[in-house]
Amino acid sequence: MKVKVAWQEGAKEMETSASTVAEILRELKINPEIVLVSVNNEIVPENSEIKEDDYVEILKVVSGG
């Protein structure tokens, strides 16, 4: 299936066999503990399903003091 993924270097359309957010993160080799994921502009947990033509945005969590 095709999904659009936005991550550090911008947005790109990609072909994937992943069916959940966690699988997309694994495929992209992104540590799930350092990011939040939005699917179609809604923050979702890792076990959320993704479907054809979804827009997946991966946001790096930043903390500071």
PyMOL commands that set and color helices and strands:
alter all, ss='L'
color gray80, all
select helices_A, chain A and resi 21-27+32-34
alter helices_A, ss='H'
color red, helices_A
select strands_A, chain A and resi 2-7+10-15+35-39+42-44+55-60
alter strands_A, ss='S'
color yellow, strands_A
deselect
rebuild
show_as cartoon
